[in-house]
Amino acid sequence: MNPRILNYIGFAVLAISTVLGFQSLWGILFLYWTIPNFYSGHAFLLSEVSRAHDPILFWLIQIAWVSIGIMLLLSDFLPGWA
């Protein structure tokens, strides 16, 4: 499948799920974004952050994305957790 089409479909699915109040797809997306970062050593916040040059910021970004992803998943599957 064409990656551009996949992006459009993904965006539409995320928008619809947000309107319907389902946050878990955003949680999955946040967790998905962290996987390549662990292997590449690069993250993107407002600009590229390198694990080699800014290890503290790199790991803070990773921790934040994983935490946000887990919280968004829990908000749908365990609504009374917080």
MOPAC internal coordinates of N, CA, C and O (Angstrom, degrees):
PM7 1SCF
backbone

  N    0.0000 0     0.00 0     0.00 0    0    0    0
  C    1.4489 1     0.00 0     0.00 0    1    0    0
  C    1.5273 1   108.75 1     0.00 0    2    1    0
  O    1.2310 1   120.82 1   -35.52 1    3    2    1
  N    1.2828 1   116.04 1   144.48 1    3    2    1
  C    1.4552 1   123.44 1   179.25 1    5    3    2
  C    1.5415 1   109.39 1   -63.93 1    6    5    3
  O    1.2310 1   120.01 1   -52.99 1    7    6    5
  N    1.3511 1   117.59 1   127.01 1    7    6    5
  C    1.4786 1   119.62 1  -179.48 1    9    7    6
  C    1.5261 1   113.45 1   -59.03 1   10    9    7
  O    1.2310 1   120.12 1   148.05 1   11   10    9
  N    1.3102 1   117.38 1   -31.95 1   11   10    9
  C    1.4687 1   119.13 1   178.83 1   13   11   10
  C    1.5232 1   110.65 1   -65.31 1   14   13   11
  O    1.2310 1   120.74 1   136.58 1   15   14   13
  N    1.3236 1   116.20 1   -43.42 1   15   14   13
  C    1.4615 1   120.14 1   178.39 1   17   15   14
  C    1.5286 1   109.90 1   -63.29 1   18   17   15
  O    1.2310 1   120.81 1   138.44 1   19   18   17
  N    1.3268 1   116.05 1   -41.56 1   19   18   17
  C    1.4622 1   120.67 1   178.86 1   21   19   18
  C    1.5303 1   110.83 1   -60.06 1   22   21   19
  O    1.2310 1   119.93 1   140.16 1   23   22   21
  N    1.3257 1   117.74 1   -39.84 1   23   22   21
  C    1.4724 1   121.18 1   177.25 1   25   23   22
  C    1.5282 1   111.45 1   -63.89 1   26   25   23
  O    1.2310 1   120.36 1   138.14 1   27   26   25
  N    1.3256 1   116.91 1   -41.86 1   27   26   25
  C    1.4631 1   120.11 1   178.73 1   29   27   26
  C    1.5285 1   111.19 1   -64.96 1   30   29   27
  O    1.2310 1   120.66 1   137.04 1   31   30   29
  N    1.3185 1   116.34 1   -42.96 1   31   30   29
  C    1.4626 1   120.41 1   178.25 1   33   31   30
  C    1.5251 1   109.92 1   -63.97 1   34   33   31
  O    1.2310 1   120.64 1   134.37 1   35   34   33
  N    1.3324 1   116.39 1   -45.63 1   35   34   33
  C    1.4607 1   120.66 1   179.35 1   37   35   34
  C    1.5131 1   112.08 1   -60.29 1   38   37   35
  O    1.2310 1   120.56 1   137.55 1   39   38   37
  N    1.3281 1   116.54 1   -42.45 1   39   38   37
  C    1.4611 1   119.82 1   179.25 1   41   39   38
  C    1.5259 1   110.74 1   -64.07 1   42   41   39
  O    1.2310 1   120.41 1   137.12 1   43   42   41
  N    1.3224 1   116.82 1   -42.88 1   43   42   41
  C    1.4655 1   120.35 1   179.04 1   45   43   42
  C    1.5280 1   111.00 1   -62.71 1   46   45   43
  O    1.2310 1   120.37 1   136.68 1   47   46   45
  N    1.3155 1   116.90 1   -43.32 1   47   46   45
  C    1.4667 1   120.86 1   178.86 1   49   47   46
  C    1.5239 1   110.53 1   -62.96 1   50   49   47
  O    1.2310 1   120.01 1   136.43 1   51   50   49
  N    1.3363 1   117.58 1   -43.57 1   51   50   49
  C    1.4642 1   120.79 1   178.13 1   53   51   50
  C    1.5290 1   111.59 1   -63.33 1   54   53   51
  O    1.2310 1   120.54 1   138.42 1   55   54   53
  N    1.3280 1   116.58 1   -41.58 1   55   54   53
  C    1.4665 1   120.25 1   179.83 1   57   55   54
  C    1.5312 1   110.56 1   -64.58 1   58   57   55
  O    1.2310 1   120.23 1   134.86 1   59   58   57
  N    1.3300 1   117.16 1   -45.14 1   59   58   57
  C    1.4637 1   120.77 1   179.96 1   61   59   58
  C    1.5294 1   110.57 1   -64.45 1   62   61   59
  O    1.2310 1   120.45 1   136.90 1   63   62   61
  N    1.3277 1   116.74 1   -43.10 1   63   62   61
  C    1.4662 1   119.12 1  -179.56 1   65   63   62
  C    1.5257 1   111.20 1   -64.41 1   66   65   63
  O    1.2310 1   120.24 1   145.18 1   67   66   65
  N    1.3287 1   117.15 1   -34.82 1   67   66   65
  C    1.4630 1   120.85 1   178.26 1   69   67   66
  C    1.5239 1   110.38 1   -67.52 1   70   69   67
  O    1.2310 1   120.26 1   135.42 1   71   70   69
  N    1.3232 1   117.10 1   -44.58 1   71   70   69
  C    1.4664 1   120.99 1   178.91 1   73   71   70
  C    1.5263 1   110.57 1   -61.33 1   74   73   71
  O    1.2310 1   120.60 1   142.83 1   75   74   73
  N    1.3291 1   116.46 1   -37.17 1   75   74   73
  C    1.4636 1   120.91 1  -179.96 1   77   75   74
  C    1.5323 1   112.79 1   -80.83 1   78   77   75
  O    1.2310 1   120.09 1   175.12 1   79   78   77
  N    1.3281 1   117.44 1    -4.88 1   79   78   77
  C    1.4532 1   121.17 1   176.17 1   81   79   78
  C    1.5141 1   115.44 1    89.19 1   82   81   79
  O    1.2310 1   120.14 1  -165.09 1   83   82   81
  N    1.3175 1   117.33 1    14.91 1   83   82   81
  C    1.4619 1   120.94 1   177.83 1   85   83   82
  C    1.5265 1   109.65 1   -97.19 1   86   85   83
  O    1.2310 1   120.87 1   -65.13 1   87   86   85
  N    1.3206 1   115.94 1   114.87 1   87   86   85
  C    1.4600 1   120.30 1  -177.36 1   89   87   86
  C    1.5177 1   112.92 1   -98.33 1   90   89   87
  O    1.2310 1   120.08 1   170.66 1   91   90   89
  N    1.3176 1   117.46 1    -9.34 1   91   90   89
  C    1.4633 1   120.68 1  -173.32 1   93   91   90
  C    1.5316 1   112.50 1   -63.66 1   94   93   91
  O    1.2310 1   119.42 1   149.25 1   95   94   93
  N    1.3319 1   118.72 1   -30.75 1   95   94   93
  C    1.4659 1   118.94 1   178.11 1   97   95   94
  C    1.5282 1   111.06 1   -66.19 1   98   97   95
  O    1.2310 1   120.43 1   144.93 1   99   98   97
  N    1.3273 1   116.78 1   -35.07 1   99   98   97
  C    1.4665 1   119.45 1   174.84 1  101   99   98
  C    1.5255 1   109.93 1   -66.44 1  102  101   99
  O    1.2310 1   120.64 1   142.38 1  103  102  101
  N    1.3200 1   116.38 1   -37.62 1  103  102  101
  C    1.4625 1   120.34 1   177.63 1  105  103  102
  C    1.5166 1   111.43 1   -61.66 1  106  105  103
  O    1.2310 1   120.82 1   136.54 1  107  106  105
  N    1.3156 1   116.03 1   -43.46 1  107  106  105
  C    1.4684 1   120.28 1   177.39 1  109  107  106
  C    1.5151 1   110.06 1   -62.63 1  110  109  107
  O    1.2310 1   120.34 1   139.12 1  111  110  109
  N    1.3323 1   116.96 1   -40.88 1  111  110  109
  C    1.4630 1   120.50 1   179.82 1  113  111  110
  C    1.5237 1   111.35 1   -64.13 1  114  113  111
  O    1.2310 1   119.70 1   137.15 1  115  114  113
  N    1.3230 1   118.18 1   -42.85 1  115  114  113
  C    1.4666 1   120.52 1   177.16 1  117  115  114
  C    1.5217 1   111.20 1   -60.94 1  118  117  115
  O    1.2310 1   120.40 1   136.88 1  119  118  117
  N    1.3182 1   116.84 1   -43.12 1  119  118  117
  C    1.4636 1   119.77 1   178.25 1  121  119  118
  C    1.5276 1   110.85 1   -66.15 1  122  121  119
  O    1.2310 1   120.40 1   141.98 1  123  122  121
  N    1.3220 1   116.84 1   -38.02 1  123  122  121
  C    1.4629 1   121.43 1   178.40 1  125  123  122
  C    1.5313 1   111.15 1   -63.51 1  126  125  123
  O    1.2310 1   120.45 1   142.23 1  127  126  125
  N    1.3289 1   116.75 1   -37.77 1  127  126  125
  C    1.4680 1   120.56 1   179.80 1  129  127  126
  C    1.5221 1   112.29 1   -65.10 1  130  129  127
  O    1.2310 1   119.95 1   151.18 1  131  130  129
  N    1.3070 1   117.70 1   -28.82 1  131  130  129
  C    1.4672 1   119.18 1  -177.03 1  133  131  130
  C    1.5279 1   112.81 1   -76.16 1  134  133  131
  O    1.2310 1   119.70 1   151.95 1  135  134  133
  N    1.3161 1   118.18 1   -28.05 1  135  134  133
  C    1.4684 1   121.10 1  -174.78 1  137  135  134
  C    1.5300 1   112.52 1   -59.26 1  138  137  135
  O    1.2310 1   118.64 1   127.27 1  139  138  137
  N    1.3314 1   120.19 1   -52.73 1  139  138  137
  C    1.4643 1   118.67 1   179.20 1  141  139  138
  C    1.5268 1   113.07 1   -64.02 1  142  141  139
  O    1.2310 1   120.61 1   150.76 1  143  142  141
  N    1.3355 1   116.45 1   -29.24 1  143  142  141
  C    1.4642 1   119.87 1  -179.96 1  145  143  142
  C    1.5233 1   111.99 1   -64.23 1  146  145  143
  O    1.2310 1   120.47 1   141.34 1  147  146  145
  N    1.3336 1   116.70 1   -38.66 1  147  146  145
  C    1.4659 1   119.90 1   178.52 1  149  147  146
  C    1.5247 1   110.85 1   -60.53 1  150  149  147
  O    1.2310 1   120.57 1   140.88 1  151  150  149
  N    1.3222 1   116.52 1   -39.12 1  151  150  149
  C    1.4657 1   120.32 1  -178.05 1  153  151  150
  C    1.5241 1   112.85 1   -79.02 1  154  153  151
  O    1.2310 1   120.54 1   141.08 1  155  154  153
  N    1.3287 1   116.58 1   -38.92 1  155  154  153
  C    1.4640 1   119.54 1  -175.83 1  157  155  154
  C    1.5229 1   113.15 1   -84.84 1  158  157  155
  O    1.2310 1   120.11 1   153.79 1  159  158  157
  N    1.3222 1   117.39 1   -26.21 1  159  158  157
  C    1.4548 1   120.28 1  -176.62 1  161  159  158
  C    1.5132 1   112.73 1    79.02 1  162  161  159
  O    1.2310 1   120.61 1  -164.30 1  163  162  161
  N    1.3331 1   116.43 1    15.70 1  163  162  161
  C    1.4570 1   121.44 1   178.75 1  165  163  162
  C    1.5208 1   109.64 1  -129.07 1  166  165  163
  O    1.2310 1   121.13 1   -40.33 1  167  166  165
  N    1.3149 1   115.44 1   139.67 1  167  166  165
  C    1.4559 1   122.33 1   174.09 1  169  167  166
  C    1.5184 1   107.37 1  -128.91 1  170  169  167
  O    1.2310 1   120.53 1   -14.28 1  171  170  169
  N    1.3067 1   116.58 1   165.72 1  171  170  169
  C    1.4476 1   120.59 1   178.90 1  173  171  170
  C    1.5156 1   107.75 1  -129.56 1  174  173  171
  O    1.2310 1   120.85 1   -60.35 1  175  174  173
  N    1.3188 1   115.97 1   119.65 1  175  174  173
  C    1.4554 1   120.49 1   175.37 1  177  175  174
  C    1.5282 1   107.17 1  -109.66 1  178  177  175
  O    1.2310 1   119.53 1    92.29 1  179  178  177
  N    1.2908 1   118.51 1   -87.71 1  179  178  177
  C    1.4651 1   122.35 1   169.38 1  181  179  178
  C    1.5208 1   109.90 1  -102.23 1  182  181  179
  O    1.2310 1   121.49 1   159.73 1  183  182  181
  N    1.3081 1   114.75 1   -20.27 1  183  182  181
  C    1.4567 1   122.83 1   170.61 1  185  183  182
  C    1.5235 1   106.08 1  -149.68 1  186  185  183
  O    1.2310 1   120.49 1    -2.74 1  187  186  185
  N    1.3113 1   116.66 1   177.26 1  187  186  185
  C    1.4582 1   119.86 1  -177.28 1  189  187  186
  C    1.5267 1   111.19 1   -70.07 1  190  189  187
  O    1.2310 1   121.02 1   -44.01 1  191  190  189
  N    1.3241 1   115.66 1   135.99 1  191  190  189
  C    1.4639 1   122.86 1   178.04 1  193  191  190
  C    1.5260 1   107.21 1  -119.43 1  194  193  191
  O    1.2310 1   120.88 1   -54.79 1  195  194  193
  N    1.3108 1   115.93 1   125.21 1  195  194  193
  C    1.4597 1   121.43 1  -177.81 1  197  195  194
  C    1.5193 1   110.93 1  -101.84 1  198  197  195
  O    1.2310 1   120.79 1   -44.54 1  199  198  197
  N    1.3311 1   116.09 1   135.46 1  199  198  197
  C    1.4627 1   120.62 1   176.70 1  201  199  198
  C    1.5237 1   110.40 1   -62.25 1  202  201  199
  O    1.2310 1   120.05 1   145.79 1  203  202  201
  N    1.3298 1   117.52 1   -34.21 1  203  202  201
  C    1.4665 1   121.50 1  -178.72 1  205  203  202
  C    1.5318 1   112.11 1   -69.21 1  206  205  203
  O    1.2310 1   120.19 1   142.94 1  207  206  205
  N    1.3418 1   117.25 1   -37.06 1  207  206  205
  C    1.4659 1   120.70 1  -176.29 1  209  207  206
  C    1.5243 1   113.92 1   -95.54 1  210  209  207
  O    1.2310 1   120.00 1   147.26 1  211  210  209
  N    1.3172 1   117.61 1   -32.74 1  211  210  209
  C    1.4689 1   122.50 1  -178.32 1  213  211  210
  C    1.5251 1   109.72 1  -133.53 1  214  213  211
  O    1.2310 1   119.80 1  -112.54 1  215  214  213
  N    1.3347 1   117.98 1    67.46 1  215  214  213
  C    1.4674 1   119.15 1  -174.20 1  217  215  214
  C    1.5288 1   113.99 1   -62.47 1  218  217  215
  O    1.2310 1   119.86 1   143.14 1  219  218  217
  N    1.3176 1   117.87 1   -36.86 1  219  218  217
  C    1.4658 1   119.43 1  -178.94 1  221  219  218
  C    1.5201 1   110.32 1   -66.05 1  222  221  219
  O    1.2310 1   120.34 1   131.62 1  223  222  221
  N    1.3314 1   116.96 1   -48.38 1  223  222  221
  C    1.4638 1   120.14 1   179.09 1  225  223  222
  C    1.5233 1   110.95 1   -63.87 1  226  225  223
  O    1.2310 1   120.00 1   138.94 1  227  226  225
  N    1.3320 1   117.61 1   -41.06 1  227  226  225
  C    1.4567 1   121.16 1   178.77 1  229  227  226
  C    1.5254 1   110.23 1   -56.54 1  230  229  227
  O    1.2310 1   119.98 1   130.69 1  231  230  229
  N    1.3387 1   117.65 1   -49.31 1  231  230  229
  C    1.4563 1   120.49 1  -177.20 1  233  231  230
  C    1.5204 1   111.89 1   -71.71 1  234  233  231
  O    1.2310 1   119.50 1   147.86 1  235  234  233
  N    1.3276 1   118.56 1   -32.14 1  235  234  233
  C    1.4630 1   120.38 1   174.43 1  237  235  234
  C    1.5273 1   110.99 1   -63.04 1  238  237  235
  O    1.2310 1   120.34 1   139.00 1  239  238  237
  N    1.3278 1   116.96 1   -41.00 1  239  238  237
  C    1.4617 1   121.10 1   177.10 1  241  239  238
  C    1.5259 1   110.26 1   -63.00 1  242  241  239
  O    1.2310 1   120.70 1   135.10 1  243  242  241
  N    1.3298 1   116.26 1   -44.90 1  243  242  241
  C    1.4670 1   119.71 1  -179.68 1  245  243  242
  C    1.5270 1   111.10 1   -62.98 1  246  245  243
  O    1.2310 1   120.60 1   135.70 1  247  246  245
  N    1.3205 1   116.46 1   -44.30 1  247  246  245
  C    1.4715 1   120.33 1   178.84 1  249  247  246
  C    1.5262 1   110.35 1   -62.24 1  250  249  247
  O    1.2310 1   120.61 1   138.01 1  251  250  249
  N    1.3320 1   116.44 1   -41.99 1  251  250  249
  C    1.4626 1   120.31 1   179.82 1  253  251  250
  C    1.5190 1   111.04 1   -63.54 1  254  253  251
  O    1.2310 1   119.84 1   134.45 1  255  254  253
  N    1.3346 1   117.91 1   -45.55 1  255  254  253
  C    1.4646 1   120.56 1  -178.79 1  257  255  254
  C    1.5212 1   111.97 1   -65.44 1  258  257  255
  O    1.2310 1   120.22 1   139.21 1  259  258  257
  N    1.3217 1   117.18 1   -40.79 1  259  258  257
  C    1.4649 1   119.94 1   177.77 1  261  259  258
  C    1.5300 1   109.64 1   -66.20 1  262  261  259
  O    1.2310 1   120.07 1   137.10 1  263  262  261
  N    1.3182 1   117.48 1   -42.90 1  263  262  261
  C    1.4666 1   121.21 1   179.18 1  265  263  262
  C    1.5270 1   111.54 1   -62.31 1  266  265  263
  O    1.2310 1   120.60 1   134.15 1  267  266  265
  N    1.3129 1   116.46 1   -45.85 1  267  266  265
  C    1.4690 1   120.19 1   178.48 1  269  267  266
  C    1.5223 1   110.12 1   -62.69 1  270  269  267
  O    1.2310 1   120.50 1   136.38 1  271  270  269
  N    1.3256 1   116.64 1   -43.62 1  271  270  269
  C    1.4665 1   120.22 1   179.08 1  273  271  270
  C    1.5187 1   111.76 1   -59.35 1  274  273  271
  O    1.2310 1   120.19 1   133.93 1  275  274  273
  N    1.3150 1   117.24 1   -46.07 1  275  274  273
  C    1.4637 1   120.98 1  -179.78 1  277  275  274
  C    1.5258 1   110.71 1   -65.88 1  278  277  275
  O    1.2310 1   120.13 1   136.98 1  279  278  277
  N    1.3330 1   117.35 1   -43.02 1  279  278  277
  C    1.4605 1   120.03 1   179.43 1  281  279  278
  C    1.5306 1   111.49 1   -62.26 1  282  281  279
  O    1.2310 1   119.97 1   139.76 1  283  282  281
  N    1.3243 1   117.66 1   -40.24 1  283  282  281
  C    1.4595 1   120.27 1   178.89 1  285  283  282
  C    1.5248 1   111.59 1   -67.50 1  286  285  283
  O    1.2310 1   120.32 1   142.45 1  287  286  285
  N    1.3182 1   116.99 1   -37.55 1  287  286  285
  C    1.4667 1   119.73 1   175.66 1  289  287  286
  C    1.5286 1   110.59 1   -64.88 1  290  289  287
  O    1.2310 1   120.70 1   134.66 1  291  290  289
  N    1.3193 1   116.28 1   -45.34 1  291  290  289
  C    1.4612 1   119.97 1  -179.49 1  293  291  290
  C    1.5239 1   112.38 1   -64.96 1  294  293  291
  O    1.2310 1   120.39 1   148.70 1  295  294  293
  N    1.3283 1   116.87 1   -31.30 1  295  294  293
  C    1.4665 1   119.40 1  -178.76 1  297  295  294
  C    1.5217 1   111.85 1   -63.22 1  298  297  295
  O    1.2310 1   120.01 1   151.75 1  299  298  297
  N    1.3369 1   117.59 1   -28.25 1  299  298  297
  C    1.4600 1   120.29 1   177.81 1  301  299  298
  C    1.5240 1   112.15 1   -91.45 1  302  301  299
  O    1.2310 1   120.06 1   139.42 1  303  302  301
  N    1.3138 1   117.49 1   -40.58 1  303  302  301
  C    1.4542 1   120.05 1  -172.75 1  305  303  302
  C    1.5229 1   113.83 1   -89.69 1  306  305  303
  O    1.2310 1   120.02 1   155.16 1  307  306  305
  N    1.3171 1   117.57 1   -24.84 1  307  306  305
  C    1.4735 1   122.88 1   176.13 1  309  307  306
  C    1.5240 1   108.19 1  -133.18 1  310  309  307
  O    1.2310 1   120.00 1  -107.21 1  311  310  309
  N    1.3356 1   117.60 1    72.79 1  311  310  309
  C    1.4700 1   119.47 1  -171.55 1  313  311  310
  C    1.5268 1   115.01 1   -61.19 1  314  313  311
  O    1.2310 1   119.15 1   157.64 1  315  314  313
  N    1.3116 1   119.22 1   -22.36 1  315  314  313
  C    1.4584 1   120.13 1  -179.03 1  317  315  314
  C    1.5115 1   114.03 1   -97.93 1  318  317  315
  O    1.2310 1   119.80 1  -165.77 1  319  318  317
  N    1.3289 1   117.99 1    14.23 1  319  318  317
  C    1.4768 1   121.25 1  -174.38 1  321  319  318
  C    1.5140 1   112.66 1   -69.36 1  322  321  319
  O    1.2310 1   119.45 1   150.13 1  323  322  321
  N    1.3242 1   118.65 1   -29.87 1  323  322  321
  C    1.4682 1   120.23 1  -176.61 1  325  323  322
  C    1.4989 1   111.92 1  -105.46 1  326  325  323
  O    1.2310 1   120.10 1   180.00 1  327  326  325

